[in-house]
Amino acid sequence: MSDRIFDNPIFVKDGNVRIQEISCLEDALEFLYDWPKNRRGPIYQTALRACQRAFDSDFPRSAARDAFASFAKSVRILEEATMPMPWMLAPNPSRSGGVIA
């Protein structure tokens, strides 16, 4: 098991509809590197530095995760995972698409 995986994933909105799971330092760094330059501020910089330090050294992974979650919350893209995501739900048997014989 990778020592870069978060204990609990973070879910963020990526655009208007898509929800992205951030489950490790690599995911967090990729997301941060892709973040628009005109929307980067001090909280973004703090999250980026924390994730880079955790990736490169023994900086606590939990601190990097918390910094990324704080960034996501500050820019209003954090999705609380209090309910299962749609892809986690079992299909509805009453809507199987089959024909009743």
LOKOL-836411 format. One record per residue: x, z, y of N, C-alpha, C in turn; residue in one letter. Coordinates in pm, whole numbers, plus 32768, in hexadecimal, padded with zeros to 4 digits. Each point is the difference from the previous one (the first is absolute). Example, Ala and Ser with C-alpha at 12.3 -4.5 7.8 and 13.67 -1.06 7.14 Angstrom:
BEGIN
8527830C7DC77FA780008077805A80008078A
7FDD7FB880698052800680777FB38049806DS
// end
This chain:
BEGIN
805480007F8A7FAC8000807680588000807CM
7FDB7FB28062804F7FF280797FFD80808052S
8072801F803A8006807580587FD27FDC808DD
7FCA7F8880127FCF7FD580827F687FF78007R
7FBC80277F957F6E7FFA7FFC7FC7807E803FI
7F987FF080527FBD8072803E7FAD804B7F98F
7FF0808280147FAC80507FA77F6F7FD18004D
7FD17FDB80777F797FCB801280097F86805AN
7FBE7F937FDA80077F8880557FB480148083P
80207FAC805F7FBC7FFC80817FB77F7B8006I
7F85800180317FB37F85800C7FF27FDF8094F
801F7F8380227FF87FD4808B7FB27F7E8008V
7FBE7FED80727FBB7F82801B80687F998028K
7FF57F8E7FC480597F9180217FA87F8F8033D
7FE87FFF80827F9F7FA380387F7780408004G
7F987FB07FFF7F798036800E7FC1802B7F7CN
80277FC37F907FBA80177F838058803C7F94V
80777FCF7FF1805880237F918038808D800ER
8002804A7F91803F80837FFD807A7FF67FA6I
8070802F8033807E7FF67FB9802C808A7FD3Q
803280097F848034807C7FCA80968006801AE
802C806C803E808E801980188027806F7FA0I
80467FDC7F95801B80627F97809380297FF6S
80577FC0804E808E80207FF680467FE08085C
807D80268007804E7FE68079800E7F6B801DL
80107FAF7F97800C7F7080157F827FC78041E
7F8A802D7FD07F817FD2803B7FF880288093D
8024807D801D7FF880338089805F7FB2805BA
807B7FEA7FD380607FB780537FD47F708017L
7FCE7FC07F997FD17F76800F7F8E7FF98066E
7FA3805F7FF67F908004805E80338015808FF
805D805E80108035801E808680507F8A8039L
804F7FBE7FAD804C7F8C802F7FA47F8F802DY
7F8C7FF47FC07F9F7F9680227FA680258076D
8005807E802B7FA8802E806D80227FB38080W
7F9C7FD5804C801A7FB18079805C804A8063P
80637FB880328062803D805B7FC08037807EK
7F967FC080307FC1802E807C7FAB807E7FEBN
7FF0802C7F837FB280797FE4805880737FCFR
80817FF08008805E80677FD1801A80638071R
7FF9807F7FDE801780698062805180707FC2G
80028075803F805080707FCF7FD580337F76P
7F7F80007FE47FD280307F7D80287F9C7F93I
7FF87F7F8021802F7F987FA5809580157FE3Y
804F8014806A809180117FF0802180797FA9Q
7FB5806C8014801680797FB07FE47FE57F6CT
7F917FBC7FE57FDC7FDF7F7680697FA47FC2A
802C7F9D804A80647FA37FCE808280487FDEL
80308054805C807C804B7FE77FF2805C7F87R
7F8F80447FF47FEB805B7F8F80017FB47F7CA
7FBD7F8E7FFB7FFD7FB17F8480897FC67FE1C
80497FD3806580877FCB7FE9805E806E7FCEQ
7FF68076803C805680707FD47FE180297F72R
7F7F80067FDD7FDA80257F78802E7F967F9CA
7FFD7F83802A802B7F937FA9809780047FE9F
804C8021806980927FFB7FFB804380827FD7D
7FB980708007804180817FE77FA280607FB8S
8022807E800A7FAD80657FBF7F99803D805FD
7FE17FBA806D7F95802B805B7F7F800A7FAFF
7FB1806980127F8A80157FAB7F9B7F8C8007P
7FDF7FCF7F8C7F9C7F957FF37F7B802C803AR
7FDD80807FEF7F81803380347FFD7FFC8099S
80738017803F80067FF980937FEE7F708030A
80397FA27FB77FEF7F7380227F6F7FD67FEEA
7FC2802E7F947F737FE17FE77FAA80378071R
801A807D80267FB3803F806C80137FB78085D
807A7FD4801B801B7FB5807C7FB57F7C7FFEA
7FFE7FBB7F8D7FB77F827FF87F6B80178011F
7FCB80697FC07F71801F800D7FDD80228091A
8057804980457FE88020808D7FFE7F838055S
805C7FA47FE480017F8080477F7C7FB67FE9F
7FD87FF67F817F847FB77FDE7F87803F8044A
7FFE808380057F918045804380037FE48096K
80778000803B800B7FED80927FD27F75802BS
80107F9D7FAA7FD57F7880227F7A7FDD7FC0V
7FC080657FC87F777FF57FC87FF37F9B7F90R
806280017FA57FF67FAA7F8B7FFF80517F7FI
80078084800C800080577F8A7F7580047FC4L
7FF97FE97F7E7F8380087FB68005807C7FA7E
7FA3805980117FFA80767FAB7FCF7FD57F76E
8044802B7F9A7FDB7FDA7F777FAA806D7FC1A
7F93802380457FA880677FCB7FA17FC77F98T
7FEB7F7D80067FA97FBD7FA080557F9A7FB5M
7FDA7FDF7F84804D7F997FB97FF57F7A8048P
806C7FB67FFD80017F7B803B7FA97FA47FA9M
7FC57F97803A7FA57FA97FB5803A7FCB7F7FP
80807FE07FFD803B7FC97F86801280697F93W
7FEE80808022800E806C7F9F7F7D801E7FB7M
7F937FCE80347F7D801D7FC77FE47FA67F88L
7FBA80377F9F7FD77FB17F8C7F957F9D802BA
7FFA7F8C7FBE7F987FA080257F7580387FE4P
7FA07FD3804E7F76802B7FF27FC17FB57F8CN
7FD980467F937FC97FBB7F8A7F7C7FB9801EP
7FB6802C80637F807FC0801F80147F7B8049S
807D7FE6802C801D7F838047806B7FB47FB5R
7FED7FF27F7D80677FC17FAD80047F69800FS
7F977FC680387FFF7F7080107FD17FB67F84G
7FE680487F977FD37FC37F837F6B7FE28004G
7FD37FBA7F9D7F737FDD7FF47FC0805D7F9BV
7F8E803A80247FB880587FA47FB47FA97F9DI
801680177F7F7FBE7FAE7F997F7D803C7FD6A
// end
